[in-house]
Amino acid sequence: SRLNASPAQVEIADLNAQLDASKLSGGVIVALPDAQKRKRMAFGVGLSVDKLHIDGYLPQGTAASGSAPANNAAATPAKSDNGGPPANPLKALAPLGDLDANIEVKAGSLTMNSQTVSGLHALIGLADGTLDIKDLSVKDLAGGKGTVTGKVTALKTDPKFDLDFDVSAKDAGKVLEMGGMGPQTPGKFGALALKGTAAGNANDVSYDLTTSMTGVGLDGSAKGPANGLMAGGIPKINSTFDIKAKDTTALAQLFGGPADAAKQLGAVAFSGTAQSGADDLTYDVTLSIGGIGGSGKLAGKLTGIKSTPTVDTTLDLKAEKPAPLLQLAGLAGPKAQAMGTLSVSGALKGSADNMNLNLDLAGAGATAKLSGNVKAKANPIAFDIALTAKHPEFTDLMKLADLPGSGTKGGPLDVTVKAAGTTQKAQLSQLDAKWGDSSLTGSGTYDATGAKPVIVASMTGGTVNLTPFMAPSTKPNPSKTTTGSGGSGSGGTAGAGNGSPWSTEPLDLSALGKQDATVDLKAKSLILPDQQIDDVTAKITLKDGLMT
C-alpha cells in the first residue's frame, strides 16, 4: 500500500491486505476540512473483497441453526427520555450528518449459514445530512438477484428512510437457509420474488409490497402504514392485503405447524383490510380454503386486546368438505364424511366472559338457529339461549351421535326450546317438538350437582311415537291398541299373545339408568315398539334404573 498525505487530504492507495481468508484491495481518500472550500470532512472509498465468510465470525451454533445469541438486549426497544414513543434507532446515524462521502464496495462472494451469494456491490453517497443508496445489489442470489435503492434523510435530526427493493431467487429454500431457517429441501419452495417500497423511521413504516414463491403457489400483496413497531406492544396498522397459497404444507412445516392438517386444507386465500388503534382492531376479511370447499367472510371490531378482548363481528363461514377440520377436532372416518356441508353465519358480540350470539347453523343435513348469551369462562359454563332446529330425518342424527334406536324412521324433526342455567343445573322452557306425526310440548329441569343427574319434566303431547328411540320387541303383537290413564285402561285387545297389552319381550332401556327422572306426561297416543296406548295420563319415575 502507499500512503500519501498533505494538509488537504490523506490517501491510502494500492491497498493490498488479507484478513483471514479474505483479500482486500483498493484505496481510501480522506479530505480534511480547511474552513474555506471544505467545511466538513469527506471520504472517498473504493474497496474490493474477494470473499467474505460470515459463518466464521458467528457464535458457535448460530450459523447452523439460526438461533439468536443469548444476549438479546439488542431486541429491547429503545425508550425515549421523556416516556413517549421509542427513540428512533436510526438516530445512531447522526454522526454521518457531519460527513460527505462517496463509497463503493465490491465483494466477490459472501457465505452465511453455508449459503453463498456472489457479485455484491454497494454504491453510496453521503452529503448534506442525506445517505443516498445508489445501488446495493447482489448479482447471484440463489440463481436470482437483489437490488435495494433509496435514501435516508435528516440524519442530524430525525432520520427517515425511503427504499425500493427488488429481490428474486430461483431457489427460495437457499434464501431461507441463509436467513437462519435451517436446512431446506432443494427446490421445495420454488422461485422467490419480493418487490416493493418501504418508508419511515423504523418505528412508523409505510409499505407497499408483493411477493411470490412458486413451489407453494404463494402470491401475496400488502399495502399500508404500520405504527409503533418499536413500542413493544401491538403495532397500529391500516393495511389492505391479498394472500394466496396453493400448498400450505411446506409453509406449515417451515413455521412448526401441523403439516398433515395443512396438506388436507389445500389452497388457501384471504384478503381484506385491517386497521388497529391503541387497543383495538377493525377487520373485513374474505377467505377460502380449497381442500375443504371452504369460504367465508368476517367483518367487525375487536377491542380490549390488552385486557379482556371483546368482539363485535358478523360472520358467514362454510365448509363443503369439512372432514379435515373435523379430524383436527377428533372426529374422523364415516361420521366426518356424513356431516356434509357445515356452515355458520350471524353475529357475535361480547367477550368469553359474556358473549351474545345470534347464529344460523347447518350441518349433517340439519339447520338450526341459536341466539342468546353464553358465559364460557364461568365455572360451570352459564347460558341463556333459544334454539330452533330442523332435520328431514332425525334418526340419521341419532345414528351420527351413536344414540340407541330401533332403526325405525322417525320422520322430519322440528324443535324449538329455550334453556337457561349452567352445564350443571339448567331449566328448559317453551319446548315444542315435532317428529314425523308426533308432537310434544312442555318444560323441564336438569340438575347434575349431585351423584347422578336428575331430570324433572312436564310434557303434553298429541301422538308421541317413542319407537325410533327404543329397541324393538322380538315377538309380533297382532293387536296394538289400548286406552287408559296412568298406563292402565279399559277396552282394547290382548297383546303379545298372552292377554297382556304389553309385549313380553324386554325393552332396551339401559340408557335410562344413567340418570334419575320424574316425568309428568299427557298424550293422546303413546306409541312404543309393538304397542299403542291412547289417552295417556302418566307420572313416570326413574330411580336407580327402576322405572315406576
Buried (B, 14 or more C-beta within 10 A) or exposed (E): EEEEEEEEBBBBEEBEEEEEEBBBBBBBBBBBBEEEEBEBEBBBBBBBBBBBBEBEEBEEEBBBEBEEEEEEEEEEBBBEEEEEBBBBBBBEBBEBBEBBBBBBBBBBBBBBBEBBBBBBBBBBBBEEBBBBBBEBBBEBBBEBBBBBBBBBBBBBEEBBBBBBBBBBBBBBBBBBBBEBBEEBEEBBBBBBBBBBBBBBBBBBBBBBBBBBBBBBBBBBBBBBBBBBBBBEEBBBBBBBBBBBBBBBBBBBBBEEEEBEBBBBBBBBBBBBBBBBBEBBBBBBBBBBBBBBBBBBBBBBBBBEBEEEBBBBBBBBBBBEBBBBBBBBEEBEEEBBEEBBBBBBBBBBBBBBEBBBBBBBBBBBBBBBBBBBBBBEEBEBEBBBBBBBBBBEBBBBBBEBEEEEBBEBBBBEBBBBBBBBBBEBBBBBEEBEBBBBEBBBBBBBBBBBEEEEBBBBBBBBBEBBBBBBBBBBBEEEBEBBBBBBEEBEBEEBEEBBEEEEBBBEBEBBBEEBEEBBBBBBBBBEBBBBBBBBBBBBEBEBEBEEEEEE
